[in-house]
Amino acid sequence: MTQQHFLSRLLTQRLRDALPGGAAADLWNVALDEHVGGHLDRRALLKYAGALGITTALGSAGLLAGLRPAKAAGKPGGTIRVGLSQPTAAFNPVLLTDSASIGVLSQVGEYLILDDPEHGLVPQLALSWEADESLTRWTVKLRPGVRFHDGREVTSADVVASFERITDPANGSSALSALKGLLAKGGTSATDPLTVVFQTEIANTNFPYYISSSVVAAIVLPAHLGSDYEKSFIGTGPFRFESYQPQRGIAFVRNDDYWGEKALPDRVEFRFYQDQQAQFLALKSGEVDVIPEVSTLTTVVESDPTLQILSVDSARHDAIHLRTDAAELSDARVRRAFALAIDRKAIVSGFYRDRASTGNDSVFSPIYASTDDSVPQREQDIAAAKRLLGEAGLPNGFKVKLTTERAYSIPEYAVLLQNQVRQAGIELDLNILPQDAYYGKAVFGESPWLDSELGITDFGHRGTPDVILNATLRSDGPWNAAHFKSPAYDGLLKDYSTARDLQAQRLAAGKIQRLLLEETPTVITHFNKFIRFSNKRVAGVRFTAISHFLLAGAYLA
């Protein structure tokens, strides 16, 4: 037995001693075997501990040392200033969707669990979580002594009310896209002031992600919230509300009564701008310290000695949907030909300058521990693409309209795709719409996104792939723009969601990955890093890949 294997086994035994019972330790033992076998790195191992809800037990047993990086030791004080686009609507945690609002509310609002970009699922207002054998009843223990900014103590009643709000269809919460079919209104209850029980409609091993910051609207708020959130911006976070000027900006100050480690900055300010160019000019002039990425200016930032690029790995991607019930695209051979005509290396290395990883036509990004990396990577093959088109009765190729949104770098990406697939005889007629027009009412029959034959849609990062797998490709998925109907896929997705350990989950993932390569209802060529620009006078700025700003540890360098 190697020393590494011995230490891993020793860690497992110490973990068994730290846990009440051996079920979680058995699952952890599988993860350790994956780690020793080289299939799971140390970061992914810690993330899996979070998914099991055992990070608190690990910490109590002193088993996290060496896995987590040391905290930054910056000097307290000062103001961190962030430039953002204008929020798209009034601040309402229940309806939270746009990146600006997510960034702002992450200063005051907290979740049961934080999906941390480095460490995976980390206890925030929850201390632990565990499922019964059916994987449909999840018990969450709350952190005692946490108070809202107005002094009220957080109890299970607040958590129940918070989840009842976002699962009530009448409220139209953005969380419904993730929770529909999994957690219904009435599915959350309390057994005592510090214990919450979630009764899910179906079994799902990854349920902790659905009650984490991965579902941005799942912020824990007071049971009696009131109707005008913008008057209080109440929460439990490391900063508390100071002032708000609509369309101009908002400021928060350090919460000295915070339950955890106190924030370093005295204040954080968010200033709103009409466009990305204005944000960049504000960064360059020193008016703000941090802004979102402006993709057209990344090379400018790289060469500027006063600025820096901050990034986190993510599963963020631009999905190309191919309607499986429309004209030529109804033939899987035609869809595969389209995918084979694309040069992914040119996209990742050229278009994105290696600030992305290669996709293989499913949402199973390299960052997910369950991704089966033995599945062959699809590469450009023009000859094979032409052969498939010929077999499908299209020896001269075909023409199709590609509809997409004018957002981020998608229009330029669409032009690149247009030029690449032309080599195989596929002509794309580009139809680039304003973002709001592209999404329309976001329901079938009233949305170019969901109704177009061929389209490109941006999808943000999710902590677990099944959030997107369910919404976009399940037969009754609300975002199934490909109109993909596959009982085999639906069954495999259920297998993936109920797999109890990493080996079983990876086995199901591999089957899904291979099925999607064969059917090709979507093409995913890349996964983007999530990027922020910053000046070099600040350090310790952290953020998630779905736009939360974690500024409690930021400081003036």
Secondary structure by P-SEA (a helix, b strand, c coil): ccaaaaaaaaaaaaaaaaccccaaaaaaaaaaaaaaaccccaaaaaaaaaaaccaaaaaaacccccccccccccccbbbbbbbbccccccccccccccaaaaaaacccccccccccccccccccccccccccccccbbbbbbbccccccccccccaaaaaaaaaaaacccccccccccccccccccccccccccbbbbbbccccccccccccccccccccccccccccccccccccccccccccccccccccccccccccccccccbbbbbbbccaaaaaaaaaaccccccccccccaaaaaacccbbbbbbbccbbbbbbccccccccccaaaaaaaaaaccccccccccccccbbbbccccccccccccccccccccccaaaaaaaaaaacccccbbbbbbbccccaaaaaaaaaaaaacccccccccccccccccccccccccccccccccbbbbbcccccaaaaaaacccccccccccccccaaaaaaaaaaaacccaaaaaaaaaaaaaaaaaaccbbbcccccbbbbbccccccccccccccccccccccc
